[in-house]
Amino acid sequence: MRAAKYALLALAGAALLVVAFANHDPVTLRLLPEEAAPLTGFDATLTLPLFLVILAAVVIGLVAGYAFEWLRAHKHRAEAARNRREVERLAEENRHLKQAEPPVEDDVLALLRDQTDAG
C-alpha cells in the first residue's frame, strides 16, 4: 500500500513538472484595473510564470474547500464532543454505583430467596 502511495505521489509530481515545463511563459496579473492604479499610487501588477498562477489557483481552491468543509462539519464535531463527555460522565457514575454498598434488601424478598435456596 505504501508503494502505491509513493507511486501516486511520483505520478502527480511528474504531471506537475510536465505542466510547469509546458507553461513557463510569463503572464502579467493585474491586481487592480488600470484606471485604479493612478488613484492608489502603486503598480498593482505581477509578472509570473503561468504554471505558478495555475498552481496557486489550485492551492487556494483546495484550502478554501477544506476550510468551508471544516466549518460545515463543526456541528457534527460539537455533537460528538458532547456525546463523548456524556459517555464519560455515565461511565464514572456507573463506576461509583458499582463501588457503592448494595441496597438493603426487602425482608419479603430475603425470605423468598431463603426458601428457594433451602428447597
C-alpha positions in Angstrom: 0.0 0.0 0.0 2.9 2.3 0.8 4.4 1.7 -2.6 1.2 2.6 -4.3 1.0 5.8 -2.3 4.6 6.8 -3.4 3.9 5.8 -7.0 0.8 8.0 -7.0 2.7 10.9 -5.5 5.5 10.4 -8.0 3.0 10.4 -10.8 1.4 13.6 -9.5 4.8 15.2 -9.2 5.7 14.2 -12.8 2.4 15.7 -14.0 3.1 18.9 -12.2 6.6 19.1 -13.8 5.2 18.5 -17.3 2.6 21.3 -16.7 5.3 23.6 -15.4 7.6 23.0 -18.4 4.8 23.4 -20.9 3.5 26.6 -19.3 6.6 28.5 -18.3 5.8 31.6 -20.3 5.4 34.8 -18.1 2.0 36.3 -17.7 1.1 39.6 -16.2 -1.6 39.7 -13.5 -3.3 42.9 -12.7 -4.5 43.1 -9.1 -6.4 46.4 -9.8 -7.9 47.8 -13.0 -5.5 50.0 -15.0 -7.8 53.0 -14.2 -7.4 52.5 -10.4 -3.6 52.3 -10.4 -3.1 56.1 -10.5 -5.6 56.5 -7.7 -3.8 54.1 -5.4 -0.3 55.2 -6.2 1.3 51.8 -6.7 1.7 49.5 -9.6 -0.6 46.6 -8.9 0.8 44.1 -11.4 2.7 40.8 -11.0 4.6 39.0 -13.7 4.8 35.3 -13.0 5.2 32.1 -15.0 1.8 30.7 -16.0 2.4 27.4 -14.1 2.7 29.3 -10.8 -0.6 31.1 -11.4 -2.2 27.7 -12.1 -0.7 26.1 -9.1 -1.6 29.0 -6.8 -5.2 28.8 -8.0 -5.4 25.1 -7.3 -3.9 25.5 -3.8 -6.2 28.4 -3.0 -9.2 26.4 -4.2 -8.1 23.4 -2.1 -7.6 25.5 1.0 -10.9 27.3 0.6 -12.7 24.0 0.1 -11.1 22.4 3.2 -11.9 25.5 5.3 -15.6 25.5 4.2 -15.9 21.8 4.9 -14.3 22.2 8.3 -16.8 25.0 9.1 -19.7 22.9 7.8 -18.7 19.9 9.9 -18.4 22.0 13.1 -21.9 21.0 14.4 -21.1 17.3 14.0 -17.8 17.7 15.9 -19.5 19.7 18.7 -22.2 17.0 19.0 -19.6 14.2 19.1 -17.7 16.1 21.9 -21.0 16.5 23.9 -21.7 12.8 23.4 -18.2 11.8 24.5 -18.5 13.9 27.7 -21.9 12.3 28.4 -20.4 8.8 28.0 -17.5 9.7 30.3 -19.9 11.1 32.9 -22.1 8.0 32.7 -19.1 5.7 32.9 -17.9 7.5 36.0 -21.4 7.3 37.5 -21.6 3.6 36.7 -18.2 3.0 38.4 -19.4 4.8 41.5 -22.6 2.8 41.6 -20.7 -0.5 41.4 -18.5 0.5 44.3 -21.3 1.7 46.5 -22.8 -0.6 49.2 -25.5 -2.9 47.9 -29.0 -1.6 48.8 -30.8 -3.1 51.8 -32.9 -6.0 50.7 -36.6 -6.2 51.3 -37.4 -8.7 54.1 -40.0 -10.5 52.0 -37.6 -11.0 49.1 -34.9 -12.3 51.5 -37.4 -14.8 52.9 -38.4 -16.0 49.5 -34.8 -16.4 48.4 -34.1 -18.4 51.6 -37.0 -20.7 50.9 -35.9 -21.3 47.3 -32.3 -21.9 48.4 -33.5 -24.4 51.0 -35.8 -26.2 48.7 
